[in-house]
Amino acid sequence: MRIYVSRSGQTFGPYTIEEAKSFLGTNQLLASDFALIEGSSEWKSLPEILSQAQTDPQPEIPFQSQEKLHVVANQNQEKQKSEALEESPKVSESKIKKKSDSSKKVQKIRKSKGGQIIMVAQEKSFFSKILSVAFIFILLFLLAIGGIVGAYFAMPSKVGPILGRFGLEMDNLIEDSGNESSSSEMKNPSEIMLSEDSWNTLRSSGIRIQSVVGEKGVQVISSVDPDLAMKDDDLEKLMIIAPHIISLDLTDSKVTNAGLEYIVKMPNLKKLVLEGTKGVDSSAIFKLKTLSSLQHLNLIRLKLDPTAIDALIGLEPIQEVYLFETGLGEADIKRLKNSRPKVFINSG
């Protein structure tokens, strides 16, 4: 079980019960602080939460069921059929009337032409032909674009280089569209509309996608199974939901410095956990400077050098930093605290 702690309008955490008790004993957390059990919505005093703590794991939010969409579609089809049956008498009467009118016209023609039937087909105008051709061309063009985009999301590593030869840099297009959509309302996992193939791509990677307590957006968690731990390729797959990600937990993952290129494309990311991610070092921290919403950064058990302090000082929106077992000395931590006195820094 993990808890969040609130003090003076700022929220810290999550912490395990043991961590919270330890911080309370060292006065890093105070008895006057309020606390919230992860997955619940009721704030209580920190001592009360610690005394009443019970194991209550947060359930995962399932992916949006495609079957619901099929049920709704079937219901709409049944409704359309019933409406069509109701209107059928009117249609029949209309056809009979038209047929009657047509018969009168044919009789007039027979009388005026000595009983001979003359069939005259009205030729389409030139403008109508142009419209028909243009409509077909636009339809085929949209189908082709849809097929190309779908193929890219299904196999980005294979299709991307092919499109690059024709000057179509899909990574840049995705980044631009992500920036535009970042200002729009974020969605929970069940509200995100993706194709079945896209959801299957995310499921196959072992990535867990959950809702966030108390706000819109999603949190992504790497699998605890070492064989299914997230890699750089998995971060690339997340680009289809990048604007909605506000929390990314990569604890003990196989992500490297190269994977940070995808993380910085998550415009609304607030919390990043890199704990125990051996493939990430101090040089990667500098890349996080472009994340304008990043508030919480967990670097526990990363092997860092003093240059990481310079990178952390440059992270303007940051509010919490965790630096246990990073190899940084007391002088380095002190320099960070002096440069960013308002940041909550926990170095163990």
C-alpha positions as CSV (number, residue, x, y, z in Angstrom):
1,M,0.0,0.0,0.0
2,R,1.2,3.5,-0.8
3,I,0.0,6.9,0.4
4,Y,0.2,10.5,-0.7
5,V,0.9,13.3,1.7
6,S,-0.4,16.9,1.5
7,R,1.2,20.0,3.1
8,S,0.4,23.6,2.5
9,G,-1.4,22.9,-0.8
10,Q,1.4,20.6,-2.1
11,T,1.1,16.9,-2.6
12,F,4.1,14.5,-2.1
13,G,4.5,10.8,-2.6
14,P,3.6,8.1,-3.1
15,Y,5.3,6.5,-0.1
16,T,5.0,3.1,1.4
17,I,3.7,2.8,4.9
18,E,7.2,2.0,6.2
19,E,8.7,5.0,4.4
20,A,6.0,7.4,5.8
21,K,6.6,6.1,9.3
22,S,10.3,6.6,8.8
23,F,9.9,10.2,7.5
24,L,7.5,11.0,10.3
25,G,10.1,9.9,12.8
26,T,12.8,12.1,11.2
27,N,10.4,15.1,10.9
28,Q,10.6,15.1,7.1
29,L,6.8,14.4,7.4
30,L,4.8,16.1,10.1
31,A,1.9,14.9,12.3
32,S,-0.1,17.9,11.0
33,D,0.2,16.7,7.4
34,F,-2.8,15.2,5.7
35,A,-2.6,11.8,3.9
36,L,-4.5,9.9,1.2
37,I,-4.3,6.1,0.6
38,E,-3.6,5.5,-3.1
39,G,-6.9,4.5,-4.8
40,S,-9.1,6.3,-2.3
41,S,-10.5,9.8,-2.3
42,E,-10.7,10.7,1.5
43,W,-7.9,12.8,3.1
44,K,-7.2,12.2,6.8
45,S,-4.4,13.2,9.2
46,L,-1.2,11.3,8.6
47,P,-1.1,9.6,12.0
48,E,-4.7,8.4,11.5
49,I,-3.9,6.9,8.0
50,L,-0.8,5.2,9.4
51,S,-2.8,3.6,12.2
52,Q,-5.7,2.5,9.9
53,A,-3.6,1.3,7.0
54,Q,-4.8,-1.8,5.4
55,T,-3.7,-3.6,2.2
56,D,-6.1,-2.5,-0.5
57,P,-4.4,-2.7,-3.9
58,Q,-5.7,-0.3,-6.5
59,P,-7.5,-2.2,-9.3
60,E,-6.4,-1.8,-12.8
61,I,-8.6,0.0,-15.2
62,P,-9.3,-2.3,-18.1
63,F,-8.9,-1.2,-21.6
64,Q,-11.9,0.0,-23.4
65,S,-14.1,-2.9,-24.5
66,Q,-14.6,-3.1,-28.2
67,E,-17.6,-5.3,-27.6
68,K,-19.5,-2.4,-26.2
69,L,-19.0,-0.5,-29.5
70,H,-20.3,-3.5,-31.4
71,V,-23.4,-3.8,-29.2
72,V,-24.2,-0.1,-29.8
73,A,-23.6,-0.5,-33.5
74,N,-26.0,-3.5,-33.6
75,Q,-28.6,-1.5,-31.7
76,N,-28.3,1.4,-34.2
77,Q,-28.7,-1.0,-37.1
78,E,-31.9,-2.6,-35.5
79,K,-33.3,0.9,-35.0
80,Q,-32.6,1.9,-38.6
81,K,-34.3,-1.3,-39.8
82,S,-37.4,-0.7,-37.7
83,E,-37.6,2.9,-39.0
84,A,-37.2,1.7,-42.6
85,L,-40.2,-0.8,-42.1
86,E,-42.3,2.1,-40.7
87,E,-41.5,4.3,-43.7
88,S,-42.0,1.5,-46.3
89,P,-45.7,2.2,-46.9
90,K,-44.9,5.8,-47.6
91,V,-42.1,4.8,-50.0
92,S,-44.4,2.3,-51.8
93,E,-47.1,5.0,-52.2
94,S,-44.4,7.4,-53.6
95,K,-43.2,4.7,-56.1
96,I,-46.8,4.0,-57.2
97,K,-47.4,7.7,-57.7
98,K,-44.2,8.1,-59.7
99,K,-45.1,5.0,-61.8
100,S,-48.6,6.4,-62.4
101,D,-47.1,9.7,-63.5
102,S,-44.6,7.9,-65.7
103,S,-47.4,5.9,-67.3
104,K,-49.3,9.0,-68.2
105,K,-46.3,10.5,-69.9
106,V,-45.8,7.3,-71.9
107,Q,-49.4,7.3,-73.0
108,K,-49.1,10.9,-74.1
109,I,-46.1,9.9,-76.1
110,R,-47.9,7.0,-77.7
111,K,-50.8,9.2,-78.8
112,S,-48.5,11.9,-80.2
113,K,-46.2,9.5,-81.9
114,G,-48.7,7.0,-83.3
115,G,-48.3,4.4,-80.5
116,Q,-44.4,4.3,-80.7
117,I,-42.6,4.4,-77.3
118,I,-39.7,6.8,-77.3
119,M,-37.1,6.4,-74.5
120,V,-35.0,9.5,-73.8
121,A,-32.1,9.3,-71.3
122,Q,-31.1,12.6,-69.8
123,E,-27.3,13.2,-70.2
124,K,-25.3,14.4,-67.2
125,S,-23.9,17.8,-67.3
126,F,-20.1,18.4,-67.6
127,F,-20.1,19.9,-64.1
128,S,-21.7,16.8,-62.6
129,K,-19.1,14.6,-64.2
130,I,-16.3,16.7,-62.7
131,L,-17.9,16.4,-59.2
132,S,-18.2,12.7,-59.5
133,V,-14.6,12.2,-60.5
134,A,-13.4,14.6,-57.8
135,F,-15.4,12.7,-55.1
136,I,-14.0,9.4,-56.1
137,F,-10.4,10.8,-56.2
138,I,-10.8,12.3,-52.7
139,L,-12.3,9.1,-51.3
140,L,-9.4,7.0,-52.7
141,F,-6.9,9.5,-51.4
142,L,-8.3,9.4,-47.8
143,L,-8.3,5.6,-47.9
144,A,-4.7,5.6,-48.9
145,I,-3.7,8.0,-46.2
146,G,-5.6,6.0,-43.6
147,G,-3.8,2.8,-44.7
148,I,-0.4,4.5,-44.5
149,V,-1.0,5.9,-41.0
150,G,-2.4,2.5,-39.8
151,A,0.6,0.7,-41.1
152,Y,3.0,3.1,-39.4
153,F,1.4,2.7,-36.0
154,A,1.3,-1.1,-36.4
155,M,5.0,-1.3,-37.6
156,P,6.7,2.0,-36.9
157,S,10.2,0.7,-37.1
158,K,9.6,-0.8,-40.6
159,V,7.3,1.7,-42.2
160,G,9.0,4.8,-40.7
161,P,12.2,4.5,-42.8
162,I,10.2,3.9,-46.0
163,L,8.1,7.0,-45.5
164,G,11.3,9.0,-44.7
165,R,12.6,8.3,-48.2
166,F,9.6,10.3,-49.5
167,G,10.2,13.1,-47.1
168,L,7.5,12.1,-44.7
169,E,9.0,12.3,-41.2
170,M,6.2,10.7,-39.1
171,D,8.0,11.4,-35.8
172,N,7.9,15.1,-36.4
173,L,4.3,15.0,-37.4
174,I,3.4,13.0,-34.3
175,E,5.3,15.5,-32.1
176,D,3.5,18.5,-33.7
177,S,0.1,16.8,-33.3
178,G,1.0,15.9,-29.7
179,N,1.8,19.6,-28.9
180,E,-1.4,20.7,-30.4
181,S,-3.5,18.2,-28.5
182,S,-1.7,18.9,-25.2
183,S,-4.0,21.8,-24.6
184,S,-7.1,19.7,-25.1
185,E,-8.8,17.8,-22.3
186,M,-6.9,14.7,-21.2
187,K,-8.7,11.4,-21.0
188,N,-8.9,8.3,-18.8
189,P,-7.9,4.9,-20.3
190,S,-11.6,4.0,-20.9
191,E,-12.2,7.2,-22.7
192,I,-9.3,7.0,-25.2
193,M,-10.5,5.9,-28.7
194,L,-8.0,3.7,-30.4
195,S,-8.3,1.0,-33.0
196,E,-8.3,-2.6,-31.9
197,D,-4.8,-3.1,-33.5
198,S,-3.4,-0.2,-31.5
199,W,-4.7,-1.6,-28.2
200,N,-3.4,-5.1,-29.1
201,T,0.0,-3.5,-29.7
202,L,0.0,-2.0,-26.2
203,R,-1.3,-5.2,-24.6
204,S,1.4,-7.4,-26.2
205,S,4.2,-5.3,-24.6
206,G,3.0,-6.1,-21.0
207,I,2.5,-2.3,-20.3
208,R,0.0,-1.5,-17.6
209,I,-2.2,1.5,-18.2
210,Q,-4.3,2.8,-15.3
211,S,-6.3,5.9,-14.4
212,V,-5.0,8.5,-12.0
213,V,-6.7,9.2,-8.7
214,G,-8.5,12.5,-8.6
215,E,-7.7,13.8,-12.1
216,K,-7.9,13.1,-15.8
217,G,-5.1,11.3,-17.6
218,V,-3.4,8.0,-17.4
219,Q,-0.4,6.5,-15.6
220,V,1.8,3.9,-17.3
221,I,3.6,1.3,-15.2
222,S,6.4,-1.1,-16.4
223,S,5.9,-4.7,-15.6
224,V,7.6,-6.1,-12.5
225,D,8.5,-9.2,-14.5
226,P,12.1,-8.7,-15.7
227,D,11.2,-10.5,-19.0
228,L,8.3,-8.0,-19.7
229,A,10.0,-4.9,-18.3
230,M,9.6,-1.9,-20.6
231,K,12.3,-1.1,-23.2
232,D,12.9,1.8,-25.6
233,D,10.7,0.2,-28.2
234,D,7.8,0.1,-25.8
235,L,8.1,3.8,-25.2
236,E,7.8,4.3,-28.9
237,K,4.5,2.4,-28.9
238,L,3.2,4.8,-26.2
239,M,3.3,7.8,-28.6
240,I,-0.3,7.1,-29.7
241,I,-1.5,8.1,-26.2
242,A,1.4,10.5,-25.3
243,P,-0.8,13.6,-24.7
244,H,-2.8,11.7,-22.0
245,I,0.2,10.3,-20.0
246,I,0.8,12.2,-16.7
247,S,2.6,9.5,-14.8
248,L,5.3,7.1,-16.0
249,D,6.7,4.4,-13.7
250,L,9.8,2.7,-15.2
251,T,11.1,1.1,-12.0
252,D,13.8,-1.6,-12.9
253,S,12.9,-1.2,-16.6
254,K,15.3,-1.8,-19.5
255,V,14.9,1.8,-20.9
256,T,18.2,3.5,-21.9
257,N,19.2,7.1,-22.5
258,A,17.9,6.7,-26.1
259,G,14.4,6.1,-24.7
260,L,14.3,9.6,-23.2
261,E,13.7,10.9,-26.7
262,Y,10.2,9.5,-26.5
263,I,9.6,10.5,-22.9
264,V,10.2,14.2,-23.7
265,K,7.3,13.9,-26.3
266,M,4.8,13.5,-23.4
267,P,3.7,17.1,-23.0
268,N,1.6,16.6,-19.9
269,L,4.0,14.3,-17.9
270,K,4.0,15.3,-14.2
271,K,5.6,12.3,-12.6
272,L,8.6,10.2,-13.8
273,V,10.0,7.2,-11.9
274,L,13.4,6.0,-13.2
275,E,14.2,4.0,-10.1
276,G,16.7,1.2,-10.7
277,T,16.8,1.9,-14.5
278,K,20.4,1.0,-15.1
279,G,20.5,2.1,-18.7
280,V,19.9,5.8,-17.7
281,D,22.7,8.1,-16.4
282,S,23.4,11.7,-15.7
283,S,23.5,12.8,-19.3
284,A,19.8,11.8,-19.8
285,I,18.6,14.1,-17.0
286,F,19.5,17.1,-19.2
287,K,16.9,16.0,-21.8
288,L,14.1,16.4,-19.3
289,K,14.4,20.2,-19.4
290,T,11.8,20.4,-22.1
291,L,9.1,18.7,-19.9
292,S,7.3,21.9,-18.8
293,S,4.8,19.9,-16.5
294,L,7.3,17.6,-14.7
295,Q,6.9,18.0,-10.9
296,H,8.0,14.6,-9.4
297,L,11.3,12.8,-10.4
298,N,12.5,9.6,-8.8
299,L,16.2,8.8,-9.5
300,I,16.7,6.2,-6.8
301,R,19.5,3.7,-7.5
302,L,20.7,5.5,-10.6
303,K,24.4,5.9,-10.9
304,L,24.8,9.7,-11.2
305,D,27.7,12.1,-11.2
306,P,27.8,15.7,-10.1
307,T,26.7,16.9,-13.5
308,A,23.3,15.6,-12.7
309,I,23.0,18.4,-10.1
310,D,23.3,21.0,-12.9
311,A,20.6,19.2,-14.8
312,L,18.3,19.1,-11.8
313,I,18.8,22.8,-11.0
314,G,17.7,23.6,-14.6
315,L,14.4,21.7,-14.2
316,E,12.2,24.7,-13.5
317,P,8.8,23.0,-12.7
318,I,10.3,20.3,-10.5
319,Q,8.9,20.0,-6.9
320,E,10.1,16.7,-5.6
321,V,13.4,14.8,-6.3
322,Y,14.4,11.4,-4.8
323,L,18.1,10.6,-4.8
324,F,18.7,7.5,-2.7
325,E,21.8,5.4,-3.5
326,T,22.8,7.6,-6.5
327,G,26.4,8.0,-5.6
328,L,26.1,11.7,-5.1
329,G,28.0,13.2,-2.2
330,E,26.7,15.4,0.6
331,A,28.3,18.5,-1.1
332,D,26.4,17.8,-4.3
333,I,23.1,17.4,-2.4
334,K,23.7,20.6,-0.5
335,R,24.4,22.5,-3.7
336,L,21.1,21.4,-5.1
337,K,19.2,22.4,-1.9
338,N,20.9,25.8,-1.9
339,S,20.0,26.4,-5.6
340,R,16.5,25.1,-5.3
341,P,15.3,25.7,-1.7
342,K,11.6,25.2,-2.4
343,V,12.1,21.7,-3.9
344,F,11.5,18.7,-1.7
345,I,14.8,16.7,-1.9
346,N,15.1,13.3,-0.3
347,S,18.5,11.8,-0.5
348,G,18.0,9.0,2.1
